[in-house]
Amino acid sequence: MKYVVIKCGGSIVADLPDRFFQNIVTIYKEKNVTPIIVHGGGPMISSQLKQLGVVTTFVDGLRVTTNEVLDVVEMVLSGSVNKQIVRKMVQQGAQAMGVSGVDGNLLQAIPVQHANNIGYVGEVTTVNKKLLVNMINEGYIPVVSPLAIGTDSQRYNINADSAAAAIAESLEAPLCFISDIPGIYIEENGKKETLHHTNEAQIDELIQTKVIQGGMIPKVKAALQALAHHVPEVAIVNGTDPTSLLDFMDGKSVGTRIQLKEVSHV
């Protein structure tokens, strides 16, 4: 069975058009590829934390997460955002099932390095592939919220890009990051241009020169990590573009495709 992992950024979830979800159904029904959707929800989490008067900060693009923050993260991700995506899929005639990484030990995690600085932020160590495959074999498209559980039953907030990469690694599936921009930008001759192909060496340089910064850093690092662990291809595409997802599946030039090493392109 063929799979594709589609990660929807939190900044774009509410703005994704119906056509985007129609395209996911097309991939499933016409291309015989099973999508697994992983989503974020950062802006909605920040908004809810602000309403509740809970102060939150970021370190290297990752949210500093206390247990108080975790309660809000879980409520927004596994409740509001997850079910919003499930409803949109159902509207397009798909059977979708929302699941948290905590459910059935889908995602198991340990604290990230420097956890003392950012609290209960985790790094996925194990994906319960059997649970995912069982859901898929029953005809469901999984919609995963990026929380995880530790061996001590502690919940962990997982960067959604990293969660998507871990799931893609477990399935050895292509990984498509859906964003509100058409990939990584570089400036040439005073104009912003999309970098359609990049590799690990160039990404390191772009991070050093702060062309890549903030939330894009964990995204490209997750992409490189996935490519190093049997994920065949990774791209960042604009989810509001009506054909970008299908173009990715068809191997066309779209967004930013990431490789480990530089390759020639005709």
Secondary structure, 3 states (H helix, E strand, C coil): CEEEEEEECCCCHHHCCHHHHHHHHHHHHHCCEEEEEEECCHHHHHHHHHHCCCCCCEECCEECECHHHHHHHHHHHHHHHHHHHHHHHHHCCCCEEEEECCHHHCEEEEECCCHHHHECEEEEEEECHHHHHHHHHCCCEEEEECEEECCCCCEEECCHHHHHHHHHHHHCCCEEEEECCCCEEEEECCEEEEECEEEHHHHHHHHHCCCCCCCHHHHHHHHHHHHCCCCCCEEEEECCCCCHHHHHHCCCCCCEEEECCCCCCC
